[in-house]
Amino acid sequence: MGLFSKKRKKPVTKLQKRFKQFIANAWDGAGQGKRLRNWQASSDSINSLLLGSLDILRRRSRKIALNNPTAFSAIESIVSNCIGTGIKPQSKSPDSVFKEEVQELWLEWKDEADFYGVNDFYGLQALICTSILEGGECFVRFRITKSNEGLVVPLQLQALESEHLDSSKNETLSNGNVIRSGIEFNKQGKRVAYHLFPFHPGDSDITGNNDPIRIAASEILHIYKSLRIGQIRGVPWLSRVLLKLYELDQYDDAELVRKKTAALFAAFITRLDPEANLMGEDEPDADGLSLAELEPGTVQLLEPGEDIKFSSPSDVGGSYDNFMRQQLRFIAMGMGISYEQLTGDLTQVNFSSIRAGLIEFRRKCQMLQRHIMIFQLCRPVWNKWLQLAILSGAIDLPGDSRKHCRVKWIPQGFEWVDPLKDQKANELAVRSGFTSRSEIVSRMGGDVEEIDREIASDNERADALGLVHGTDPRLAKESILPADSNDDENQS
């Protein structure tokens, strides 16, 4: 056989043909028929997809969050439930004296945390969470201050919007580091620096130099929700519903204008003699139009050949409510909240349905709290703050032990639809040994040690004054909670 001779192909058996056909039709979504001919899917990485779409997604997201009440309501609902009055730290140090000192120092510092002096630390949490929802991500820079600035701990936090990152910076440096979308990675793929603009590039009154500055990654917190493995930038949470929000807003405006037009009273006069002044109209305006007015009680006689017609614009229609409700349900689903939270419409809910919806939503809130706000923001802030508090002499660490640095972050507790039933369930769970008072108090957003101190102080003051309160749990042999009326009826 020669060097350039063709190699014979092996014949394809019937079994092989059937196997290939089976593989091709195993999933309907992988088919190539007429129905799916125009479905083009990309195999690019999430970072490649974001590189060309993130800027316009972020601009549109901020625009619609600023003007659209539905988008504003969705963001406010998530922030108010996930952050509320703040996710607060509780020191888990075994030393009670150190624990009390560190909690008092934190209470003083939280009011000084904001570099711009507008919010306390918990207000920053809400602002950062809002920025994540609108812009997809937020940056927080550690600003270590001088000792003579009068702060209890020489640390402040500077929150920066996503636009501060120089996304156009994509290059390979001489030392082997790679810059992707303004984030610098070393040869192992670890983040080593961020290239940030000192001022927001959208500010119209920038007078100084605004060239990007390289800031070490150890001084920057990059807070965002990662949707796929290896994702380096955050996606605005409104991205999935941007188009629907935009078009639904246009549709609703059109219906509003139609309803407004339907409420107008207009008449059109038809006559054979254009010179006749039938209804006493005014002189023609600049466009050559003459307008006549009707006064109450007017009875106008028409000349032969004259006619008058009144406008009858179409109404919105009976399907408007159902259509809008269904579209708003899709938007709520895309944002991860319930329709009732998005709109405030409670006309079609009962106790069971609203409670089931709240339980599912609050699971999502806990994911946001634990995986993003606590892990990416609160945890590193506490570590940096405690380190600088010890180095600056604001507090003394009792021994060289990591046990004193442990902390538990407690979000604000959720209010339930029927608090009496939930309190009875909590009491039963504690009595049965399924949970502890500390856990119950943490779920409610409180500090059990602080509550115990307050109870002890109240009891001591009442005993000193000879007061006996019916709410004193020391006097109760059974549950202090009143029995449910339905339970009494069942027992009788």
Salt bridges, closest charged atoms under 4 A:
ASP55 OD1 - ARG58 NH2 2.71
ASP111 OD1 - LYS110 NZ 3.01
ASP120 OD2 - LYS110 NZ 3.91
GLU134 OE1 - ARG62 NH1 3.40
GLU137 OE1 - HIS222 NE2 2.68
GLU137 OE2 - ARG233 NH2 2.41
GLU161 OE2 - ARG62 NH1 3.57
GLU161 OE1 - HIS200 NE2 3.20
GLU163 OE2 - ARG58 NE 3.33
GLU163 OE2 - ARG62 NE 2.84
GLU163 OE1 - HIS200 NE2 3.70
GLU171 OE2 - LYS169 NZ 3.40
GLU184 OE1 - HIS195 NE2 3.06
GLU184 OE1 - ARG214 NE 2.88
GLU219 OE2 - LYS384 NZ 3.61
GLU255 OE1 - ARG258 NH2 2.93
GLU281 OE2 - ARG271 NH2 2.90
ASP315 OD1 - LYS259 NZ 2.99
GLU360 OE1 - ARG363 NH1 3.33
ASP418 OD2 - LYS421 NZ 3.93
ASP422 OD1 - ARG355 NH2 2.95
GLU427 OE2 - ARG431 NE 3.08
GLU439 OE2 - ARG443 NE 3.52
GLU449 OE2 - LYS99 NZ 2.89
ASP452 OD1 - ARG437 NH2 2.97
ASP458 OD1 - ARG461 NH2 2.73
ASP463 OD2 - ARG474 NH1 3.25
ASP472 OD2 - ARG474 NH2 2.74
ASP487 OD2 - LYS424 NZ 3.35
